[in-house]
Amino acid sequence: MEEKPLRIGGGKTEAFLVCDKSLERCDAPFYSWLRDEGFTFGGYHGNYGCWWAHVNITRKQFAYGMPGVCLALPIGDHAITIEEFKTIYNIYKKYAGKNVFVFHEKRFDYCPEVE
C-alpha cells in the first residue's frame, strides 16, 4: 500500500505563517520564489484570496491560507512578513545537508574553541 504524502497540516504541524497582501493571488511572486527554492504545494484547496500562507521549511511545503481554518499552528504564535521569512529561511538553508550540530565542518563548531 502506497503512503500518501503528508500535507501541511499532517504530522507535526509546524509552519511559519507568512502575511502579505500580495498573497491573495495565486501568481504572487512569493509563491514563485518558493517553487524556485524547491517548495511544493501541500495545501488542500485553491487560494481563497487570503493574505497569508503557511510555509513549512522542514518539509519544504506551503499552503494558501483559508478563512476560519488553522492548517498549522504558527511558529512563534505570530505571523511574519515575507522578508522576515526569507531571512529565517536563508539561515537554515546554509545548513542544508549538514548534521544537526555541524555549523561549518565539524560537530559543535559554532564558535572558536576555548583554550
Sequence and secondary structure as in RCSB ss.txt:
>XXXX:A:sequence
MEEKPLRIGGGKTEAFLVCDKSLERCDAPFYSWLRDEGFTFGGYHGNYGCWWAHVNITRKQFAYGMPGVCLALPI
GDHAITIEEFKTIYNIYKKYAGKNVFVFHEKRFDYCPEVE
>XXXX:A:secstr
       TTSSS EEEEEE GGGGSTT HHHHHHHHTT EE  SS   S SEEEEETTTTEEEE BTTB SSEEG
GGS B HHHHHHHHHHHHTTTTS TTBSSSSBT SS    
